[in-house]
Amino acid sequence: MAEWEVIVPPQGIEIVGKENIKNFLNDEIAYYRQLRLENALLAFANAGYGTFNLSTKAISALGQILADVDADKTESLQEYVHDAIERRILIGASAAGRRVAELQAQAPNIAAKLAAVLSQKWTQFNHPSGQDLIGLFQALLYANPAAFGFDNLITASHVAQRTEKMLEASEDAAGRLEVLIKEKTDLISTLEDLYRKKLTIQEPAISWENIAARKVRIWRFWLFVFAMLIAAPITFGLVYWETIASAVKEINSASQSRFLITGLAVVTVPALLYAWLLKNISRIFLRNLNLADDADHRRSLALTYMGLVQDEKRPTTDQDRAIILNALFRPIPPHTGDGGPPAGLVDLIRKP
């Protein structure tokens, strides 16, 4: 028996829940109080067999069980259920209990004897002959196969009811399981779709977007450096024009009589080195500009591919996917040749 349940299949009783059990016990107390089997006369075949008490003992025992239930104790309740199953206690809510209540109004003597037989544990006899008479009735009752057949019928009915409830619970659980399986299947399908149609292309698209943004910052930086290198000599020349002009006059005056390679080198070598520096900076600038455009183009292709894949009205063909994927995963633009610094003056002059 669970902690708070009263299940007596032979008498067709099933009560679950603490509050329901308390209400049940209060009803049982009221039932035995209504029977008024106190000092009841026990007679059979025009012969008296003393008196017996039932209601007082039953009310006292039920009151104690009720107090134990209020105190969260189950021992007395379990004993009560066991005795009721063994037919030593009559439950007023059972079919037999209702029959005894009906006979109490029509044939009190028969009702008293029947109650004493069915609730022998709580019946107290004032004379041994009365106990012997009730014992005889009990032997006759339980020797009759129909009595056990009735118990079996009630037990079978109780089992059938519980089986039906378990079947309903099983069907309900099966329905919930089916819904859960469907939800998880849909979730797995969604995750698979997310991986196959989005992540495999979306992640590269995000990566290329980040590359494009980084390359844009880089080419803007090198464009700024190139512009500053172009503006620096012009500004320097304007600021120190007199000094530069005087230096050029001195070189020209010294070279009127003969050709001086030193004077030529003083002017040309720095100019060529500066031009070489500008050339390489412009290459870096153009290289990052091309990579930024390429990354932005690949991102546009990836987004276009995702849009085509998700378009249910126009399914993409293998040819469409091949065209986009070939363009999407094409090689990056080739690097331009980048020469190193000149080894000497002759190499500087020959270098294009």
Buried (B, 14 or more C-beta within 10 A) or exposed (E): EEEBBBBBBBBBBEBEEBEEBBEBBEEBBEBBBEBEBBEBEBBBEEEEBBBBBBBBBBBEBBEEBBEBBEEEEBEBBBBBBEBBBEBBBBBBBBEBBEEBBEBBEEEBEEBBBBBBBBBBBBBBBBBEBBBEBBEEBBEEBEEEEEBEEBBEEBBEEBEEEEEEEEEEEEEEEEEEEEEEEEEEEEEEEEEEEEEEBBEEBBEBBEBBBEBBEBBBEBBBEBBEBBEEBEEEEEEEEEEEEEEEEEBEEEBEEEBEEEEEEEBEEBEBBEEBEBEBBBEBBBBBBBBBBBBBBBBBBBBBBBBBBBEBBEEEEEEBEEEBBEBBBEEBEEEEEEEEEEEEEBEEEEEBEEBE
